[in-house]
């Protein structure tokens, strides 16, 4: 984005690249783009026009001194139609303010690791996973429909809470379901879907150029994990730790049947 040059364009009928930028807007060589928050000062006296007249957009009317942008910015929509910068008026604010979007998400992950990690020990892995997926799906919609930056940050924080729990609880489930012999390689393989998800997000971003729709696309899909409540068994180790041995035995027999193995009574002596 760049400053609006009111002497040369109107906000609703302009585009990012214009020839008059060569004399009205500084060019940032290091970042290979027009300055986002600075423009050359327009010399009213040099134009010879009264303050309320239409001023000519000529190079000789602009000084080499710069000033901060006035009202209005022009955005480059060739890649994305909108962003949180455009929708929440975050142009020319401090870098710290813009970085809050990422900070709030990471803070949510920190909180979620403690809160939902402990919750999974209390209500079970399966229930904690479905709760985390619901949190991600709902908070993703909140972020996508946010009307201001504050609500967006709250949505990102809550998304972080649920996202870290989804990974954390799933990792624990894998470790508790798989035997000692295969636990390490299977746990390592758990990172593969994460990488695939990152690549898929890039593909979605190529086709979905509006950040709000992209936000919905990458978070609402987590609601599919609600089906785990009915199709995935609870962790046998967690059930045993809660003295729910009858349920644990039922699940073990089901696993043995699926693997075409005989489960003898002596195999259950550890319970």
N, C-alpha and C positions, 0 to 999 in steps of 0.2 A: 504494500500500500504506500501511498504518498500523499502529500498535501494537496488539497484542492486549490487551484489558482483561479480565484473568482474573476480576475480580469480577462481570463482566456477561456473559461468553460463554465458550464452549469452542472451542478451535482448530478442531476437525473438524466443528463444527455451527454455523457463523456465516456472515455475509456482510459485505461491505465497508461498506455504509451501514446504520447503526443509529441509533435515536433517542437512545440513551445517550451517543453521541459528543458531543452538545451540552454535556455537563458533564464528560466524561472525557478529551476530546482537544482540544487547541487547533486552531483553524481558520486556515489560511494564506490570508488575503484576497488577497494579491498573486498567488498561484498558483491560487486558487479550488479548494482541496482541503484535506483534513485533514492535519495534521502527520504526516510519515512517521516521525519518530524521537523525538518527544516525546509525553508524556501527562501529565495532571494527577496529582499525588500522591494516593494513597488514604490517608485518615486512619484508621488502624486504631482509634484511641481513640474517635473519634466514632461508630463503628458499635456500640460496646458489645459486640462479639462476640469470643470467644476466637480466637487466631490460626489454629486448625485448623477453624474453623466456616465454613459457607457465608456469605459476607458479602453484605449487601444492596447492590444496585446502585441507589443513591439519590444524588441530586445533593448533598445535604448531607454526604455521606461523602468528597467530593473537594475538595481544596484548590485554590487558584488558582496555586500554585507547580507547576512542571513538573519532570519527571525523564526520563532516557533510557528507551527501551523496555526491557522485560525480555525473556525468551525468548518467541519466537513473534511472527509478524506475520500480518496479514489482508490479502489481496490482492484488488484489483478485477479480476475475470475477465470483465467485460462486454465488453471489447475483445479481449484476448488471454488464452488459457487459461494460458500460461506464458511466461516470458522468462528471460534469463540472470540477471536480478535474483532471481527466485524460485528457480530451479534451483541457483544457485551461492551462495546466501545473501549477496548483495551489498547488502542493505539496510543503510542507515546506515553504510556504509563511506565512505572519503574519495572525493571526486569524481575524484581522480587514479586511484584503483584501478578505478573504473568506466570511465574514459576509456581504459584500457589496451586495451580491445577494439578501439577505432578506431586507437589508436596502433600497435598490433602490425600491423594490416593495412597502414597507410601505410608502416611500416618495411619490411614485406615488399615493397611496391611499389618502394621505393628500391633494395633489394638485387636484386630481380628485373630491374629496368631495366639494371643493370650485368651481372649474371651471365648471364641468358638472352639479353640483347642481344648479348653477346660470343659466346655459344654458337651463336646463329643464324648468325654469320659463319663458324663452324667446321664445323657439321654441316648447315647449310642452313636456309632459311626454313621449308620444309614440315615437316622433322623437329622444328624448334624449336617450331613452332605446335602440333603434335600432343603434344609433351612438355608444353607449357604447359597445354593443355586437360586432359591427364591429371592434372597437378598440382592444378588447380582442382577437378576432379571428386572426386579422392580426398581432398584436404584438406577439402573441403566436408563429406564424410561424416564425417571425423574430428571436425570442429567440431560437427556435429549430434549425434554420439553421445558427446561428451566427458562424462566423469563428474565433472570438476572444472574450475575456472576456468583453471588452468595449462594443461591439455591444450587447452582451447578457444582460449586465446591462441596456442598453437603452431599450431593449425589455421588460425587467422585470418592469422597471419604467412605461412604457406606459401601460403594462398589468394592473398594479396597478391602474392607472388612470381610465381605463375602468371598472375594476372589482368592485371597490367601487361604481361607478355610477350605475352599473346594480342593485346592492342591494339597493342603496339609492333611485333611481327613482322608483323601484318596490315597495318599502315600502310606498312611497308617493302615488303611484297609489292605493294601497290597502286601505290606510287611506281615500283617496278621493272617492273611489267607494262604500265603505261599510258604512252603517248607524252607528250612534253613539252607538247603542245598542250592535252591534257585532264587533265594530272596534278594541277593545282591544284583544279579543281572536283570531280574524283573523290575527291581526298583529303579535301576538305571534306565530301563526302557520307558519308564513313566515320563521321562523328559521328552521323548519323541513326539507325543501328541501336542505338547506345549510348543515345540518348534513348528509343527504343522499348523497350529493355530495362528502363530505369528505370521507365517507365510500367507495363510488364507486371509488374514486381515489386510495384508498388502494388496491382494487380488481384489478383495471387496472394495478397498479404497480407490482402486483404479476405476471401478464401474460406478461406485456411489460417491458422487462429488460433494454432497451436502453432509456436513459433519453430524447433523442431528439424525439423519437416516442411517448413517454409518454407525453411530453410537448404538442405535436400536438393534441394528443387524448383528453386532458383535456381542451384545449382552443378553438380548431376549432369548437367544438360542440356549442359554443356560437353563431355562425353564424346562427344557426337555429332560433334564436330570431328575425332575420330580417323579418320573416314571420309575426311578430306582427304588422308590418307596415300596413298590409292588413286585418288581422283577429281580431285585438284588437281595440276597440274604444278608442278615446282620453278621457282624464279625463274631465268629465262634469264640475267640479268645475273650472278647468283651462280654459275651453272654456268660461265660464261665466265671469271669471276675465278678459278675453280678449275681452269681448263684442261680442262674437260669439254665441249669444243666439240661433239662428236658428239651428246651428249644435248641440248644447246641447239638444235642444228639440227633434230632430230626434233621438239622442242616447237614451234619456230617454224613448221615446215611444217604441223603440226597446227593451229596457230592460224590460219595463212593459209587452210587448207582450210575451217575452220569459218566464216571470214569471207568465203569465196568469193573469195579473192584469189590471184593467181598469185605465187609466190615464186621469183624468178629467182636464178641463181647470183651475179649481181652484187650482189643485195640482201644477200648474206651475206659480202661482202668485209670488212665491219667486224670480223668475227670473226677 
